[in-house]
Amino acid sequence: MRFRNPDWLTELQGLVVAALLLLAAIVVFNVVTLANGGPVTAQIPADAVAGVAGATDGLRAGGVVDGDVEVRVADPTPGQLVAYHLTVLPMLAVAAAVLVLLWTVLRHARREDPFATGTVRRLRLIGWVALVGGVLAQLVQLIASLELTARVTADGEQSATLDLTRTGLFLLLGFGFFAIAEIVKRGLAMRTELETVI
């Protein structure tokens, strides 16, 4: 039995399409939830629980809530819905943009010469989208989390946690694409130099 060597560019392009379809399904689910006014959840610190009506109901005497508490709002206001979805959708938008750009790079690499200035330019664009878009998406989500907690607590207290791990991953992804672009650029320069020698 003979096995064919896999075309890894084709395999990766298929994975990118699958990831884009999954992201699209998540976005559609969020938009439908937004349109239908479905329930939203907010993470608030334990010291703000007293500001949420009924948050400590059912606890025995002396029981305390410690750490962050997930509060579920069954009938959210439009402002709560918008704030909730802004805590999720910006990062999905950046991920979708990176995947679409990566798909175009893979398509061009399969159909044309992968060692081209266009490939370098596209890889750098992906790096900038991941780097700047990831940081901006985190900022928008942080502001939306602050707004959501203010709309959930009775006294309007704002609280949010910045996820530095996610920001770090987008920074790493951005710099990774810059590095790959530089590798392709140097390979292109070496090939041009060899062609002039030959």
Solvent accessible surface area in square Angstrom, and as a share of the most:
residue,aa,sasa,rsa
1,M,210,0.94
2,R,236,0.86
3,F,171,0.71
4,R,182,0.66
5,N,139,0.71
6,P,56,0.35
7,D,67,0.35
8,W,181,0.63
9,L,65,0.33
10,T,54,0.31
11,E,74,0.33
12,L,75,0.38
13,Q,15,0.07
14,G,41,0.39
15,L,119,0.59
16,V,5,0.03
17,V,63,0.36
18,A,56,0.43
19,A,37,0.28
20,L,41,0.20
21,L,122,0.61
22,L,116,0.57
23,L,21,0.11
24,A,51,0.39
25,A,57,0.45
26,I,64,0.32
27,V,53,0.30
28,V,90,0.51
29,F,141,0.59
30,N,13,0.07
31,V,74,0.43
32,V,77,0.44
33,T,23,0.13
34,L,60,0.30
35,A,84,0.65
36,N,118,0.61
37,G,27,0.26
38,G,15,0.14
39,P,57,0.36
40,V,1,0.00
41,T,45,0.26
42,A,4,0.03
43,Q,101,0.45
44,I,1,0.00
45,P,27,0.17
46,A,22,0.17
47,D,114,0.59
48,A,4,0.03
49,V,5,0.03
50,A,99,0.76
51,G,14,0.13
52,V,22,0.13
53,A,105,0.81
54,G,48,0.46
55,A,39,0.30
56,T,70,0.41
57,D,115,0.60
58,G,86,0.82
59,L,86,0.43
60,R,212,0.77
61,A,112,0.87
62,G,78,0.75
63,G,39,0.37
64,V,127,0.73
65,V,50,0.29
66,D,129,0.67
67,G,41,0.40
68,D,88,0.46
69,V,32,0.19
70,E,107,0.48
71,V,18,0.10
72,R,157,0.57
73,V,28,0.16
74,A,75,0.58
75,D,125,0.65
76,P,13,0.08
77,T,69,0.40
78,P,106,0.67
79,G,20,0.19
80,Q,17,0.07
81,L,13,0.06
82,V,76,0.44
83,A,6,0.04
84,Y,47,0.18
85,H,4,0.02
86,L,75,0.37
87,T,26,0.15
88,V,47,0.27
89,L,43,0.21
90,P,20,0.13
91,M,19,0.08
92,L,26,0.13
93,A,62,0.48
94,V,16,0.09
95,A,28,0.22
96,A,31,0.24
97,A,39,0.30
98,V,9,0.05
99,L,32,0.16
100,V,73,0.42
101,L,37,0.19
102,L,31,0.15
103,W,74,0.26
104,T,31,0.18
105,V,11,0.07
106,L,9,0.05
107,R,68,0.25
108,H,36,0.16
109,A,14,0.11
110,R,112,0.41
111,R,181,0.66
112,E,110,0.49
113,D,59,0.31
114,P,54,0.34
115,F,82,0.34
116,A,35,0.27
117,T,94,0.55
118,G,12,0.11
119,T,10,0.06
120,V,10,0.05
121,R,153,0.56
122,R,57,0.21
123,L,8,0.04
124,R,92,0.34
125,L,85,0.42
126,I,0,0.00
127,G,0,0.00
128,W,137,0.48
129,V,37,0.21
130,A,0,0.00
131,L,22,0.11
132,V,70,0.41
133,G,16,0.16
134,G,0,0.00
135,V,64,0.37
136,L,97,0.48
137,A,5,0.04
138,Q,9,0.04
139,L,90,0.45
140,V,62,0.36
141,Q,15,0.06
142,L,44,0.22
143,I,102,0.52
144,A,6,0.05
145,S,32,0.20
146,L,54,0.27
147,E,63,0.28
148,L,6,0.03
149,T,3,0.02
150,A,23,0.18
151,R,116,0.42
152,V,21,0.12
153,T,8,0.05
154,A,90,0.70
155,D,105,0.55
156,G,37,0.35
157,E,66,0.30
158,Q,97,0.43
159,S,28,0.18
160,A,37,0.29
161,T,114,0.66
162,L,82,0.41
163,D,56,0.29
164,L,126,0.62
165,T,99,0.58
166,R,95,0.35
167,T,19,0.11
168,G,33,0.31
169,L,107,0.53
170,F,23,0.09
171,L,64,0.32
172,L,128,0.63
173,L,69,0.34
174,G,0,0.00
175,F,119,0.50
176,G,29,0.28
177,F,19,0.08
178,F,45,0.19
179,A,54,0.42
180,I,82,0.42
181,A,0,0.00
182,E,61,0.27
183,I,119,0.60
184,V,18,0.10
185,K,94,0.40
186,R,155,0.57
187,G,23,0.22
188,L,32,0.16
189,A,59,0.46
190,M,127,0.57
191,R,92,0.34
192,T,71,0.41
193,E,118,0.53
194,L,106,0.53
195,E,113,0.50
196,T,107,0.62
197,V,116,0.67
198,I,176,0.89
